[in-house]
Amino acid sequence: MGTDFAYEDLRPEKLDDHTYNVIKKEKLDNKDCYVIESLPSTDEEKKTTGYAKRILWVTTDTFVTLKIDFYDHSMKLLKTQTAHDIKTIKGKMMRADKILMAHHQNKHQTVMGLLERKIDENIDDSVFSERAVTSFK
């Protein structure tokens, strides 16, 4: 869509398609986090993913993902996604209002921000087009 985000980065996480290992605990932005390695585990995911692995920083108390490092198939750091302006949106559900994707190899970055959030509503497919994304530039 002309950004540093791939469609794969925006889809819901398919837990059964990955193997997850907690590799350590550390602080990020003064928050205690699990640092988790995610590897594709199914033949289909290995064949279709753009990433050999991901490293995720997930808060130990609210399980919000603060950061993701994406590695290419040469195991070089490709991109880093960071979450900003995290808010409680429904019950204990928390989400970021702004996400930054830094593409290290292209030396470029994209910021994705929300103007409005609605929960549990259908979204028209036309929203997910390059035309819709570029209209906000």
C-alpha positions in Angstrom: 0.0 0.0 0.0 3.0 2.3 -0.5 4.0 2.2 3.1 6.6 0.3 5.2 3.8 -2.0 6.5 3.2 -5.2 4.7 -0.3 -6.8 4.6 1.2 -9.5 6.7 2.0 -6.9 9.5 -1.6 -5.9 9.7 -3.4 -9.2 9.7 -4.6 -10.9 12.9 -1.9 -13.2 14.5 -2.3 -16.8 13.6 -1.0 -18.4 16.8 -1.0 -22.0 15.4 1.3 -20.9 12.5 4.2 -19.8 14.8 6.3 -21.2 17.6 6.8 -18.8 20.5 9.7 -18.8 23.0 10.2 -16.4 25.9 13.9 -15.7 25.6 14.2 -13.2 28.4 12.5 -10.5 30.5 13.6 -6.8 30.2 12.3 -3.3 30.6 11.2 -1.3 27.6 10.0 2.3 28.1 10.2 1.6 31.8 7.7 -1.3 31.5 8.5 -5.0 32.3 8.3 -7.1 29.2 8.6 -10.6 28.0 10.9 -10.7 25.0 9.5 -13.4 22.8 10.9 -15.1 19.7 8.3 -16.0 17.1 9.2 -18.4 14.3 7.0 -19.7 11.5 6.1 -23.3 12.3 3.9 -24.5 9.5 5.1 -25.3 5.9 2.5 -22.8 4.5 3.7 -20.0 6.9 7.3 -20.7 6.1 6.6 -20.5 2.4 4.5 -17.3 2.5 5.9 -15.1 5.2 8.3 -12.3 4.5 10.1 -12.9 7.8 12.4 -15.6 9.1 11.6 -14.6 12.7 10.2 -11.8 14.8 11.2 -10.7 18.3 8.3 -9.2 20.3 8.4 -7.1 23.5 5.1 -7.8 25.3 4.2 -6.2 28.6 4.0 -8.7 31.5 1.0 -7.1 33.1 -1.3 -6.1 30.2 0.2 -8.2 27.4 0.4 -5.2 25.0 3.0 -5.6 22.3 5.3 -2.5 22.5 7.8 -3.4 19.9 8.5 -6.0 17.2 11.7 -6.6 15.3 11.2 -8.3 11.9 14.1 -10.3 10.4 14.4 -11.1 6.7 15.3 -14.6 5.5 19.0 -13.8 5.7 18.4 -13.2 9.5 19.2 -9.4 9.1 17.0 -6.9 10.9 14.6 -5.6 8.3 12.1 -3.5 10.2 11.1 -2.4 13.7 7.5 -1.6 14.8 6.9 0.4 17.9 3.6 1.2 19.6 2.8 4.7 21.0 -0.1 6.4 22.8 -1.4 3.2 24.2 -5.0 3.5 25.6 -7.6 1.3 27.2 -10.4 1.0 24.7 -12.8 -1.6 26.1 -12.6 -3.4 29.4 -9.0 -4.5 29.8 -8.4 -4.3 26.0 -5.6 -1.9 25.3 -4.4 -0.7 21.9 -1.9 1.9 20.5 -3.3 5.0 18.7 0.0 5.4 16.8 2.4 2.8 15.4 5.8 3.5 13.8 7.3 1.1 11.4 11.0 1.8 10.7 12.4 0.0 7.7 16.2 -0.3 8.4 17.3 -1.5 5.0 15.4 1.2 3.1 16.2 3.9 5.7 12.5 4.9 5.7 9.7 4.9 8.2 5.9 5.1 8.2 3.6 6.3 11.0 0.1 4.9 11.2 -2.3 6.8 13.4 -5.9 6.5 14.3 -8.4 9.3 14.0 -11.3 7.3 15.3 -11.7 3.8 16.7 -14.9 1.7 16.7 -15.0 -1.7 18.3 -16.9 -4.7 17.0 -18.1 -3.1 13.8 -17.8 -4.3 10.2 -15.4 -2.4 8.0 -15.9 -2.0 4.3 -13.2 -3.6 2.2 -12.6 -0.3 0.3 -10.9 1.1 3.4 -8.0 -1.3 2.8 -6.9 0.1 -0.6 -3.9 2.2 -1.6 -6.2 5.0 -2.6 -7.8 5.1 0.9 -4.4 5.1 2.6 -2.8 7.8 0.4 -5.8 10.1 0.9 -4.5 10.7 4.4 -1.0 11.8 3.3 
